[in-house]
Amino acid sequence: MRIGKMIGTLACTAVLGAGITTAAAGPASAGGCTLNYLCGVVVNNTPHQIQLCWAWDGPRNSCYGDKIDHVPGNDHRGGDGKDVDAFYVPDGHCFDWDVNGVPAPNARPGWHQIHNGETATVHRILGC
């Protein structure tokens, strides 16, 4: 009985811990960020501009209007109190990129969300 209770306690702790981790890594805030390590950032290491989103519309699963901006080639956006929520891959292209230095699968066409505290670095734009 004692082992069963211990396993139950460990399982409960794991579930609660996973919930906290998930909550902490939620989508970046549309309202900006006060601490730079909580900001979503896009680093563009290509010579081409990349479209980004300052305020993700969760219900529409998209970005539109005045919330869309651009990252010039060989530059970055986000940090310093500015929170990037997503970047866009145009039709016919894929992006070779990483998240916080960890290689990510090639980003296919469409919007890709960035979570709080993540830095998405685009290394190359590829044809798909």
N, C-alpha and C positions, 0 to 999 in steps of 0.2 A: 504494500500500500504506500509506503514511503517513497519508493521509486516512481510510482504512478503520479504522486503529488508533485515530485520534483520535475518530471517530464511535463506535466501540465503547466507548472510555473514557467519553465523555460519556453514552452510554446507560446504562452501568453506574452512573455517579455519580447520574443521575436516578432510577434504580430504587432505589438505596440511600437516597437523600435522601427519596424518597416513603415508603419503609418507615419511616424514622425519624419523619417527620411523622405518619404514621398511628399509630405506637406512642405518640407523645407526646399525641395527641388521643383516646386511647381512652376508654371509659366511665369515669365518675367512680368513685373508689374507695369501696367499701362501708365501709371502716374509718375514714373521716374524712380530714382533710388537715392537714398541719402548716404549710404556707405558704398564706396566704389566696388568692393568685393561682392556686393549683391546685384550689381548691374549686369545686364546682358551686353556683350560687346561683339562687334564684327570687325575682324582684321582682314583687309583685302590685300593680299600679296600678289595681285595680278595687275597688269596695266589697264584693265577695263573697269568701268564703274559697275557696282552691284546695287541692286534695289534692296531697301530694307524697310522695316516697319517699326514705328515708335510705339504703336498702341494696337496690340492684337485684339481682334474681335472674336472672342471665343464662340458665341452663338452662331456666327456666320462662318467660323473656321477660316478666316481670311483677314486681309488688311486692305484698306481702300482710302481714297480721298486724300485729305491733308495729312494723314498719318504715314504716308509713303514718302520716303526720302532716298538718297543715294549715298553710297560710299565711293569716293573717287578711287582711281587706281593707286595702289601702294600707299594706302591710308587706312584709318580706322574710324569707327563711330561707336559711341557708348562710353561708359565710365564718366567720371567727373560730374556725377549727378544725372546723367542721361542714360536711359535704359532702353536698349534695343530689344525688341520682342521676337523678330523673325527676319529672315532674308529670303529673297526670291531667286529661283533658278529659271531662266527663260526656256521656252520650248526649244527642243533640239539640242540642249546642252546638259552637261552634268558638271558638278563641281568636285574637285579633289580637295578635301577639307579635313579639319580635325576639331575636336572639342576639348578645350583645356589641354592641348598637346597630345591627346589620344586620337589616333586615326579613326575616322568615321567612314562608313560606306559612302560611295559616291552619291552626292545629293542629286536626285532626279528632278525634272521640271516641277515647279510649284513652290509654295511657301514652306519654309522649314523654321519651326519655332526654336527660340533660344531660351533656356531657363535661367532663373536667377543665378548669378555667380558664374555663368558659362561664358567663355570666350570662344567664338567660332572663327577659325582662321581658314580662309579660302586660299589655297596654294596655286591651283590651276583651273582654268575653265576648259572643259573637254567637249567634243561633239559626242552625242549619244545616238 
